[in-house]
Amino acid sequence: MRKKIVAGNWKMNKTFEQGLNLVDEIIQSSAIHQTPEVLKIIIPPFIHLHSVSEKTKHINDIEIGAQNCNNNEAGAFTGEISAAMIASCGAKYVLVGHSERRQYYNETEAILTQKVNHAISKDITPIFCVGENLTERNNNTHLETVKQQLKETVFNLSVTDFSKLIIAYEPVWAIGTGVTATSHQAQGMHNYIRSEINKKFGKETSESISILYGGSCNPENAKELFACIDVDGGLIGGASLKANDFVAIANSF
C-alpha cells in the first residue's frame, strides 16, 4: 500500500523562535487529532533542521525534510548545504526540482539529476517536483512537459533508486495564487505520471510510489483532492504555516 503523506514546505518563512513555536503547535495538534497512518513531513528553513529534528525524533508520524541541497559532496560553494549536512541534522527528506528553484535559480535537469543522485547516496529521500506553467496548461502541452521533466531526470535512475523517491506534482499556475486544480485535473495528471512510471519501471514500482499534489492545497479542498485514487497526499505551502490547518489537511484522508 502506498504511504499517505502530507509534507509542509515553509519556504523562506519563520524566524528561529517562530519556527520552534510552530513545531510545538503541530506536535500538540497532532496529539489531539491523531492520524498515525499519515506521515507528516515538516520542511522548514535550514536554520531549524536540527532543533526541529530533536523535537520530533520520538514521534513516529512526523519526520523532517530540507528545502534544498547542493549537487556536490562538499567544497567551495558559499551559502550551500550538502546532503550529508542535511542528514547530520536528522532530516530524512529533501525537496528537489521545486518550481521556485527551477524558475529563480535556473536549476537545469542535469543539476536536478545530480541532486537526486547525491541525496540518495546519503540515504536522503528526494521529494522530486514536476509540473507545468499556465501557458503549457492552456496550450495543452502539460502532459508532455511533465513527461520530459521525468524523462530527463529521475527516469535515468535504476529501478531500485527510483523506488526510493516521492513524486510531487505542482501545477505552477496554482502555487501561491489561491487557484487550485480541480480534483479531475489533479487525478488526471497523477494518473498520467503513474502510467508513465509503469511504462518505464513496471506496475509494481508505479503502484508503490507516492505522488503528492502541490498546488494551493488547504483544509477546505484537501478531502476532495485526497479522495482521488492516484493522489497520495499533498505538498503544502501556505497552509503548513498554521499548525491547525496543516494537521487538518493530514486528517483529510
C-alpha positions as CSV (number, residue, x, y, z in Angstrom):
1,M,0.0,0.0,0.0
2,R,1.3,3.5,-0.9
3,K,2.2,5.7,2.0
4,K,-0.2,8.7,2.7
5,I,2.0,11.8,3.1
6,V,1.4,15.4,3.9
7,A,4.6,17.5,3.6
8,G,4.7,21.1,4.7
9,N,7.1,23.4,2.9
10,W,7.6,26.5,5.0
11,K,9.7,28.2,2.2
12,M,11.5,31.3,3.5
13,N,9.3,31.9,6.5
14,K,9.6,31.9,10.3
15,T,12.5,33.1,12.4
16,F,14.2,30.5,14.6
17,E,11.9,31.1,17.6
18,Q,8.8,31.3,15.4
19,G,9.7,28.0,13.8
20,L,10.1,26.2,17.1
21,N,6.8,27.6,18.3
22,L,5.1,26.3,15.1
23,V,6.5,22.9,15.5
24,D,5.3,22.7,19.2
25,E,1.9,23.7,18.0
26,I,1.9,21.0,15.3
27,I,3.0,18.4,17.8
28,Q,0.2,19.4,20.2
29,S,-2.4,19.5,17.5
30,S,-1.2,16.1,16.1
31,A,-1.5,14.5,19.6
32,I,-5.2,15.6,19.8
33,H,-6.1,14.8,16.2
34,Q,-4.1,11.6,15.6
35,T,-3.5,10.2,12.1
36,P,-0.8,7.5,12.6
37,E,-1.4,6.2,9.1
38,V,-0.4,9.5,7.6
39,L,3.2,10.6,7.5
40,K,3.7,14.3,8.2
41,I,6.9,15.7,6.9
42,I,7.9,19.2,8.1
43,I,10.2,21.0,5.7
44,P,11.5,24.2,7.4
45,P,14.4,26.5,6.5
46,F,17.8,25.2,7.2
47,I,18.2,27.1,10.5
48,H,15.5,24.9,12.0
49,L,16.5,21.5,10.9
50,H,18.5,20.2,13.9
51,S,16.2,21.7,16.5
52,V,13.0,20.5,14.8
53,S,14.5,17.1,14.3
54,E,15.3,16.9,18.0
55,K,11.7,17.9,19.0
56,T,10.2,15.3,16.7
57,K,12.6,12.4,16.9
58,H,10.4,10.3,19.1
59,I,7.2,10.9,17.2
60,N,6.6,8.2,14.7
61,D,4.3,10.0,12.3
62,I,6.4,13.2,12.0
63,E,9.7,13.4,10.1
64,I,11.9,16.3,8.8
65,G,13.0,17.3,5.4
66,A,15.1,20.1,3.8
67,Q,14.1,22.5,1.1
68,N,17.2,22.1,-1.0
69,C,20.6,20.5,-1.2
70,N,23.7,21.2,-3.4
71,N,24.6,18.7,-6.1
72,N,28.2,18.4,-4.8
73,E,29.6,16.4,-1.9
74,A,31.5,19.4,-0.4
75,G,33.7,22.3,-1.3
76,A,33.9,26.0,-2.1
77,F,30.2,26.6,-2.6
78,T,29.4,29.5,-0.3
79,G,25.9,29.5,1.1
80,E,25.1,25.9,0.0
81,I,24.2,22.8,2.1
82,S,25.2,19.3,1.2
83,A,23.0,16.2,1.6
84,A,25.5,14.9,4.2
85,M,24.9,18.1,6.3
86,I,21.2,17.6,6.0
87,A,21.5,14.0,7.1
88,S,23.6,15.0,10.1
89,C,20.8,17.3,11.3
90,G,18.4,14.4,11.4
91,A,16.5,15.2,8.2
92,K,15.4,12.3,6.0
93,Y,13.9,14.1,3.0
94,V,14.8,16.9,0.6
95,L,12.9,18.8,-2.0
96,V,14.4,18.6,-5.4
97,G,13.1,20.4,-8.6
98,H,10.6,22.7,-6.9
99,S,9.3,25.2,-9.4
100,E,10.7,28.1,-7.5
101,R,14.2,26.6,-7.6
102,R,13.8,26.0,-11.4
103,Q,12.5,29.5,-12.0
104,Y,14.5,31.7,-9.7
105,Y,17.8,29.8,-9.6
106,N,17.9,28.3,-13.1
107,E,18.3,24.7,-11.9
108,T,18.6,22.6,-15.0
109,E,17.5,19.0,-15.4
110,A,21.2,18.0,-15.3
111,I,21.7,19.7,-12.0
112,L,18.5,18.2,-10.6
113,T,19.6,14.7,-11.6
114,Q,22.9,15.3,-9.8
115,K,21.0,16.5,-6.7
116,V,18.8,13.4,-6.7
117,N,21.8,11.1,-7.0
118,H,23.6,12.9,-4.3
119,A,20.7,12.8,-1.9
120,I,20.1,9.1,-2.5
121,S,23.8,8.4,-1.9
122,K,23.4,9.8,1.6
123,D,20.1,7.9,2.3
124,I,18.0,11.1,2.0
125,T,14.7,10.6,0.2
126,P,14.2,13.1,-2.6
127,I,10.7,14.6,-3.0
128,F,11.0,15.3,-6.7
129,C,8.8,18.0,-8.1
130,V,7.3,18.3,-11.6
131,G,4.7,20.5,-13.1
132,E,3.6,22.8,-15.9
133,N,3.1,26.6,-16.1
134,L,-0.1,28.3,-17.2
135,T,1.0,28.6,-20.8
136,E,1.7,24.9,-21.1
137,R,-1.6,24.1,-19.5
138,N,-3.5,26.4,-21.8
139,N,-1.6,25.1,-24.8
140,N,-2.5,21.5,-23.8
141,T,1.2,20.6,-23.6
142,H,1.1,20.0,-19.9
143,L,1.4,16.2,-20.2
144,E,4.4,16.4,-22.5
145,T,6.1,18.9,-20.2
146,V,5.8,16.7,-17.2
147,K,6.9,13.6,-19.2
148,Q,10.0,15.4,-20.3
149,Q,10.8,16.6,-16.8
150,L,10.7,12.9,-15.7
151,K,12.5,11.6,-18.7
152,E,15.4,13.9,-18.4
153,T,16.0,13.3,-14.7
154,V,14.6,10.6,-12.5
155,F,13.8,8.2,-15.3
156,N,17.5,7.7,-15.7
157,L,17.7,6.1,-12.3
158,S,17.8,2.4,-11.7
159,V,14.5,0.9,-10.6
160,T,16.0,0.4,-7.1
161,D,16.9,4.1,-6.7
162,F,13.7,5.3,-8.4
163,S,11.7,3.3,-5.9
164,K,13.2,5.5,-3.1
165,L,11.6,8.7,-4.4
166,I,8.4,10.6,-3.6
167,I,7.0,12.5,-6.6
168,A,5.2,15.8,-6.2
169,Y,3.0,17.3,-8.9
170,E,2.8,21.0,-8.7
171,P,0.7,22.9,-11.3
172,V,2.9,26.0,-11.3
173,W,-0.2,28.1,-12.1
174,A,-1.8,27.1,-8.8
175,I,1.1,27.8,-6.4
176,G,0.5,30.7,-4.1
177,T,-2.2,32.0,-6.4
178,G,-5.2,30.7,-4.5
179,V,-6.2,28.8,-7.6
180,T,-6.4,25.1,-7.2
181,A,-6.5,22.4,-9.8
182,T,-9.9,20.7,-9.8
183,S,-9.9,17.1,-8.5
184,H,-10.4,16.0,-12.1
185,Q,-7.3,17.9,-13.2
186,A,-5.2,16.6,-10.3
187,Q,-6.3,13.0,-10.8
188,G,-5.7,13.2,-14.5
189,M,-2.1,14.3,-14.1
190,H,-1.4,11.9,-11.2
191,N,-2.8,9.0,-13.2
192,Y,-0.7,10.1,-16.2
193,I,2.5,10.2,-14.1
194,R,1.8,6.8,-12.6
195,S,1.1,5.4,-16.1
196,E,4.5,6.8,-17.3
197,I,6.2,5.2,-14.3
198,N,4.5,1.9,-15.2
199,K,5.8,2.1,-18.7
200,K,9.4,2.8,-17.6
201,F,9.7,0.7,-14.4
202,G,6.7,-1.6,-14.3
203,K,3.5,-1.9,-12.4
204,E,5.0,-2.9,-9.0
205,T,7.0,0.2,-8.9
206,S,4.3,2.5,-10.2
207,E,1.9,1.2,-7.6
208,S,4.3,1.7,-4.7
209,I,5.4,5.3,-5.4
210,S,3.6,8.0,-3.5
211,I,2.6,11.0,-5.7
212,L,1.6,14.2,-3.9
213,Y,-0.4,17.1,-5.1
214,G,1.3,20.5,-4.6
215,G,-0.9,23.4,-5.6
216,S,-2.7,25.6,-3.1
217,C,-4.0,22.6,-1.0
218,N,-5.9,23.7,2.1
219,P,-8.3,22.2,4.7
220,E,-11.3,23.2,2.5
221,N,-10.2,21.3,-0.6
222,A,-7.9,18.5,0.7
223,K,-10.6,16.0,1.3
224,E,-11.8,16.1,-2.3
225,L,-8.3,16.0,-3.7
226,F,-7.2,13.1,-1.4
227,A,-10.2,11.1,-2.5
228,C,-8.7,10.8,-5.9
229,I,-7.3,7.3,-6.4
230,D,-3.9,8.4,-7.6
231,V,-3.4,11.3,-5.2
232,D,-1.5,10.1,-2.1
233,G,-1.2,13.3,-0.2
234,G,-0.1,16.9,-0.5
235,L,3.0,19.1,-0.7
236,I,1.6,22.0,1.3
237,G,2.8,25.6,1.1
238,G,1.0,28.4,2.9
239,A,-1.3,26.2,4.9
240,S,1.7,24.5,6.5
241,L,2.5,27.7,8.4
242,K,-0.6,27.3,10.5
243,A,-0.5,24.2,12.8
244,N,-4.2,23.6,12.9
245,D,-4.5,23.9,9.1
246,F,-1.6,21.5,8.5
247,V,-2.9,18.9,10.8
248,A,-6.4,19.3,9.4
249,I,-5.1,18.5,6.0
250,A,-3.4,15.4,7.3
251,N,-6.8,14.4,8.7
252,S,-8.5,14.8,5.3
253,F,-7.9,11.2,4.0
